Amino acid sequence: MEDSFQPCDITVLCGGISAEREVSLKSGAGVAAALTRKGHRVFTADIGPDNLSALNHRPCDLVFPVLHGEFGEDGGLQTILESRGIPFVGSTAAASRLAMDKQAAKTVLHRAGIPTPAWQVVGRGDFTPAWEPAGIGFPCIIKPASEGSSVACKICHSAQEARDHLADTLGRYSTMLIEAYIQGPELTVGILDGKALPIIEIRPKTQFYDYQAKYIRDDTEYNFQIDLPQEILRRTAAAAIQTYSQVGARHLARVDVMVSLREQAPYVLEINTLPGFTGHSLLPKAAAHSGLDFDSLCHRLAQMAVRDRI
């Protein structure tokens, strides 16, 4: 299939308006270089809801969004691309909106019987000086309900620590998600065209896999040799694929999972429908481990966009 795929005019979109802008710019540059090496004609551009001029560039056979967070990953851009009939890499607008809304996505997982940590959400109007999480306990994880890359994410060990973090973040994010903390290894499963890539165990030197560990520090360990029973790994991959299916994702995604050592069971944290493409990024690492190098990965995703044009 790859040999018969003719070079295309591809618009790579990166940057955007979210807190993950710098990561997106690095990812976009990497994708554009990879597609160019594969013989495609590439136009790279920044984009935002108030500047859609990049979508008017011609010729354009398909768009490869390498955007994260608000507008780029939450269905905003995808809605525009669908309305214009432009083929693009990644999930549809509906799936993107669902995956970006952590509460809505977790509700779908819960209804489908996919294990996910207990959670609740707190909006600006819900927060009081006496607030405490209901039925979750400590430690807990508090993070924005619609952000990625662990932006503003914190492990809280007491009610006061949780209240302090909410007071600090609710002014910037309208809704925060409070989630039970699962004690055990953190795994991530890349999904490519509906199939699981090799599972990666993440071992950060920081308290957890935060923004610094993901994109800045070079001491995070990524292991493919995972000291867990094969049955747990099998269940982890199955839960990731089921999550991808339930959300309605397509082409690519990354599903983050915590394994409870006490229960010997995987718990799905979230799904990312536009994972990063930097040197630290996990889906490209998993693809490379399976024998698909970075350039071929980008090329294959472009193929999928043409194949699945809406």
C-alpha positions, -999 to 999 in steps of 0.1 A, spaced: 0 0 0 28 24 9 47 20 -24 15 29 -44 8 61 -23 18 90 -45 34 122 -30 8 146 -18 5 183 -10 2 183 28 -5 212 51 10 206 86 -7 227 113 11 233 145 13 259 173 -22 270 181 -35 287 212 -32 261 240 -8 258 269 9 231 248 18 255 220 56 250 223 53 212 223 31 215 192 56 237 173 83 211 180 60 182 169 50 200 138 85 207 127 93 170 131 63 158 112 69 183 84 105 171 80 95 135 80 69 140 53 93 160 32 119 131 35 91 108 22 88 129 -9 57 149 0 53 186 -7 48 202 27 34 236 38 37 243 75 16 269 93 5 281 126 -33 284 131 -59 296 156 -96 302 156 -90 338 147 -66 330 119 -76 302 95 -56 315 65 -35 283 65 -66 264 54 -68 284 22 -33 274 10 -34 255 -23 -27 229 -35 -37 208 -4 -45 171 -6 -48 167 32 -41 184 65 -19 169 92 -28 186 125 -1 184 151 -20 205 176 -28 199 213 -54 212 237 -79 240 230 -91 244 193 -66 220 179 -76 188 197 -110 195 211 -129 192 179 -128 229 170 -104 226 141 -118 192 131 -153 207 127 -140 233 103 -120 207 83 -151 185 80 -173 214 69 -148 223 42 -144 186 31 -107 186 37 -92 152 45 -72 152 77 -52 130 100 -67 121 133 -101 116 149 -134 132 138 -147 163 155 -172 143 176 -145 119 189 -121 147 195 -146 166 216 -154 135 236 -118 126 243 -108 161 253 -136 163 279 -121 140 306 -154 138 325 -174 129 294 -148 103 283 -146 87 317 -184 85 318 -183 66 285 -156 43 298 -176 36 330 -207 28 311 -188 4 289 -173 -14 319 -138 -2 313 -121 3 347 -112 40 353 -104 56 387 -133 71 407 -137 108 400 -157 140 404 -156 175 389 -155 208 406 -165 240 388 -159 276 399 -194 278 413 -190 245 433 -158 255 452 -160 267 488 -134 271 515 -147 240 532 -147 218 500 -136 182 503 -136 154 476 -166 131 480 -158 94 482 -123 96 466 -99 100 496 -62 109 495 -39 110 478 -59 122 448 -50 137 414 -64 171 405 -62 183 369 -81 205 344 -110 187 328 -100 197 293 -63 200 290 -34 177 282 3 171 289 -4 171 327 -7 209 326 -18 221 361 -19 185 373 -10 178 409 -10 150 434 -27 162 466 -22 144 499 -47 163 521 -79 183 518 -61 215 525 -36 208 497 -65 200 473 -83 232 483 -51 252 477 -46 238 443 -82 243 433 -81 279 445 -50 284 424 -63 268 392 -100 274 390 -94 310 379 -76 297 348 -97 266 342 -134 266 346 -136 229 356 -112 207 374 -113 169 377 -105 151 409 -95 115 405 -85 87 429 -48 80 429 -39 45 417 -7 32 433 14 12 408 32 14 375 22 39 348 18 24 313 9 39 280 -5 22 249 -2 38 215 -29 29 191 -23 29 154 -52 23 130 -71 4 157 -42 -19 168 -21 -16 199 15 -8 197 40 -22 222 32 -11 257 56 14 274 62 16 312 69 52 322 93 58 351 98 95 358 123 108 383 97 134 393 68 126 416 47 117 386 48 120 348 43 158 347 50 184 320 87 186 329 92 148 328 73 146 295 90 174 275 119 190 294 139 165 315 159 137 299 160 114 329 125 98 325 129 60 317 107 44 291 107 6 293 94 -20 270 105 -49 292 78 -46 319 79 -66 351 42 -74 352 23 -106 345 15 -111 308 -22 -113 317 -21 -78 331 -4 -65 300 -29 -83 278 -58 -67 297 -41 -33 295 -38 -35 257 -74 -48 255 -87 -19 277 -68 6 255 -82 -7 223 -117 -8 238 -112 29 249 -102 39 214 -133 22 200 -158 36 226 -146 71 221 -148 67 183 -111 76 177 -94 69 144 -59 67 129 -39 73 161 -43 77 198 -24 71 231 -42 56 261 -27 62 295 -32 35 321 -23 30 358 -19 -6 371 -31 -11 407 -6 -32 424 -31 -40 452 -57 -52 428 -34 -63 400 -57 -46 375 -53 -18 349 -73 15 352 -76 37 321 -69 74 329 -75 91 296 -72 89 258 -52 114 238 -63 116 202 -34 138 190 -4 126 209 29 144 205 56 139 179 87 153 197 118 134 206 102 126 240 69 114 226 56 80 233 36 69 203 66 74 179 88 54 204 63 25 204 59 26 166 97 25 162 99 -4 187 75 -23 164 96 -16 134 79 15 120 103 44 119 93 80 124 92 90 88 72 59 78 48 65 107 40 100 95 37 87 59 13 60 70 -9 85 88 -11 106 57 -23 75 38 -50 70 64 -63 105 60 -67 100 22 -83 66 28 -108 78 53 -117 112 38 -151 123 51 
